[in-house]
Amino acid sequence: MRILITGGAGFIGSHVVELCIQSGHQVLVVDNLLQGQQENLPRDVPLVRIDIRDPAFSSIVADFRPEVIIHQAAQVDVAAAVADPIEDASVNIVGTLNVLQAAVRSGVRRVVVASSAAVYGEPRQLPVKEDHPLRPISPYGLSKMAVEAYTRWFGEKYGIEWVILRYGNVYGPRQRAVGEAGVLARFLAAMRNGCRPVIFGDGKQTRDFVHVFDVARANLFALTRGTCGIYNIGTGQEVSVLELYERLCQLLGYRGELAYGPRRPGDIQRMALAIERAMDELEWEPLISLSKGLEELVGQSDLERQGRGGS
Ligand SMILES: NC(=O)c1ccc[n+]([C@@H]2O[C@H](COP(=O)([O-])OP(=O)(O)OC[C@H]3O[C@@H](n4cnc5c(N)ncnc54)[C@H](O)[C@@H]3O)[C@@H](O)[C@H]2O)c1
């Protein structure tokens, strides 16, 4: 299958690219490399460096003639969205509109779109099901809500199949140590570099941590399964930021100090995603437990450090 992946040079996108290539698909990556990196991509995967809002994006889609567009490109930082909601809306909403319009013009069969648990806002009950009311408390959650609504509208108006994946807190190799989603990468980087890890708020806030490999698998399954649907992609497990920190301390033998910062605007207090719908309709389930994912991540960053030390 010919698949165009926006944001394919980013953290999650690059794992989706890898899995699609391994599954024998033909991939074109579109990324402006603002956060993404060419080095994240397997060798020989073609990359067009362009902003998804650029009018020329449409002709790239027309030339490649993809059957499916997997849309990962976004402004992903909750704090940045609070500071500059116009830029967040521009990338996430206008950018997605440009992607959807290009998909219509080129006769794309299906779009698979990355959304976020941030669309729910503060949950009324846990784990959160897909039909929970959407009351985002950040501009980022709001822009993702609009992304979802436009995706659905384009699908219904132009007969394009669509799948929306609402991710929990994704973690794993190649994650940057920035943003609220990257809490694990931030902790790891601080512990490794002898800086004090910082918890924003009291650390009792909970998240549903899902491994990037499982998220990539959900995208792969969404190429052919789950026509016109919205799916939570998480684990159903609620883990506090403090617990995550303590588990990392144990794994690394870290005994340094911890710092607390103010709770950040736009951050929700609790989250765990109900994943039964994805299990039923995408025939997907998370395969990597948090324990296994953390162990691998710690082991891998050890190897990276040794590699750096030797070069
Ligand atoms: N990481 C998480 O925990 C998480 C949680 C929920 C949802 N998501 C969603 O998953 C998707 C991927 O996120 P990620 O964590 O891999 O972030 P990321 O920043 O690593 O990846 C985003 C990619 O999009 C590219 N990009 C950004 N703006 C662009 C633009 N205007 N034009 C072209 N390319 C652009 C970046 O260069 C980057 O490579 C996003 O849609 C994000 O909202 C991520």
The ligand as an SDF file (V2000), in Angstrom:
LIG
                    3D

 44 48  0  0  0  0  0  0  0  0999 V2000
    3.5560   12.0380   22.5270 N   0  0  0  0  0  0  0  0  0  0  0  0
    2.3840   11.8680   23.1110 C   0  0  0  0  0  0  0  0  0  0  0  0
    2.3080   11.4240   24.2650 O   0  0  0  0  0  0  0  0  0  0  0  0
    1.1080   12.1720   22.3850 C   0  0  0  0  0  0  0  0  0  0  0  0
   -0.0930   12.0460   23.0790 C   0  0  0  0  0  0  0  0  0  0  0  0
   -1.2990   12.2980   22.4290 C   0  0  0  0  0  0  0  0  0  0  0  0
   -1.2820   12.6430   21.0910 C   0  0  0  0  0  0  0  0  0  0  0  0
   -0.1110   12.7950   20.4280 N   0  0  0  0  0  0  0  0  0  0  0  0
   -0.1570   13.1700   19.0080 C   0  0  0  0  0  0  0  0  0  0  0  0
    0.6600   12.2920   18.2700 O   0  0  0  0  0  0  0  0  0  0  0  0
    1.2030   12.9810   17.1390 C   0  0  0  0  0  0  0  0  0  0  0  0
    2.7200   12.8120   17.1000 C   0  0  0  0  0  0  0  0  0  0  0  0
    3.2680   13.3920   18.2830 O   0  0  0  0  0  0  0  0  0  0  0  0
    4.7800   13.1660   18.7540 P   0  0  0  0  0  0  0  0  0  0  0  0
    4.7500   12.9650   20.2200 O   0  0  0  0  0  0  0  0  0  0  0  0
    5.4350   12.1450   17.8970 O   0  0  0  0  0  0  0  0  0  0  0  0
    5.4130   14.6050   18.5060 O   0  0  0  0  0  0  0  0  0  0  0  0
    6.6850   15.0500   17.6630 P   0  0  0  0  0  0  0  0  0  0  0  0
    6.8500   16.5170   17.8790 O   0  0  0  0  0  0  0  0  0  0  0  0
    7.8540   14.1680   17.9390 O   0  0  0  0  0  0  0  0  0  0  0  0
    6.2110   14.7780   16.1750 O   0  0  0  0  0  0  0  0  0  0  0  0
    5.4800   15.7020   15.4340 C   0  0  0  0  0  0  0  0  0  0  0  0
    6.1480   15.8080   14.0760 C   0  0  0  0  0  0  0  0  0  0  0  0
    5.3950   16.7130   13.2760 O   0  0  0  0  0  0  0  0  0  0  0  0
    6.2910   17.6090   12.6370 C   0  0  0  0  0  0  0  0  0  0  0  0
    5.5680   18.8610   12.4320 N   0  0  0  0  0  0  0  0  0  0  0  0
    5.1200   19.7210   13.3750 C   0  0  0  0  0  0  0  0  0  0  0  0
    4.4950   20.7580   12.7990 N   0  0  0  0  0  0  0  0  0  0  0  0
    4.5450   20.5390   11.4660 C   0  0  0  0  0  0  0  0  0  0  0  0
    4.0590   21.2590   10.3350 C   0  0  0  0  0  0  0  0  0  0  0  0
    3.4270   22.4230   10.4830 N   0  0  0  0  0  0  0  0  0  0  0  0
    4.2890   20.7620    9.0960 N   0  0  0  0  0  0  0  0  0  0  0  0
    4.9700   19.5910    8.9430 C   0  0  0  0  0  0  0  0  0  0  0  0
    5.4260   18.8570    9.9790 N   0  0  0  0  0  0  0  0  0  0  0  0
    5.2220   19.3450   11.2140 C   0  0  0  0  0  0  0  0  0  0  0  0
    7.4590   17.7550   13.6130 C   0  0  0  0  0  0  0  0  0  0  0  0
    8.6530   18.1780   12.9760 O   0  0  0  0  0  0  0  0  0  0  0  0
    7.5680   16.3570   14.1720 C   0  0  0  0  0  0  0  0  0  0  0  0
    8.4280   15.5480   13.3930 O   0  0  0  0  0  0  0  0  0  0  0  0
    0.7350   14.4160   17.2600 C   0  0  0  0  0  0  0  0  0  0  0  0
   -0.4040   14.5920   16.4420 O   0  0  0  0  0  0  0  0  0  0  0  0
    0.3690   14.5520   18.7240 C   0  0  0  0  0  0  0  0  0  0  0  0
   -0.5840   15.5660   18.9460 O   0  0  0  0  0  0  0  0  0  0  0  0
    1.0940   12.5770   21.0350 C   0  0  0  0  0  0  0  0  0  0  0  0
  1  2  1  0
  2  3  2  0
  2  4  1  0
  4  5  1  0
  4 44  2  0
  5  6  2  0
  6  7  1  0
  7  8  2  0
  8  9  1  0
  8 44  1  0
  9 10  1  0
  9 42  1  0
 10 11  1  0
 11 12  1  0
 11 40  1  0
 12 13  1  0
 13 14  1  0
 14 15  2  0
 14 16  1  0
 14 17  1  0
 17 18  1  0
 18 19  2  0
 18 20  1  0
 18 21  1  0
 21 22  1  0
 22 23  1  0
 23 24  1  0
 23 38  1  0
 24 25  1  0
 25 26  1  0
 25 36  1  0
 26 27  1  0
 26 35  1  0
 27 28  2  0
 28 29  1  0
 29 30  1  0
 29 35  2  0
 30 31  1  0
 30 32  2  0
 32 33  1  0
 33 34  2  0
 34 35  1  0
 36 37  1  0
 36 38  1  0
 38 39  1  0
 40 41  1  0
 40 42  1  0
 42 43  1  0
M  CHG  2   8   1  16  -1
M  END
$$$$
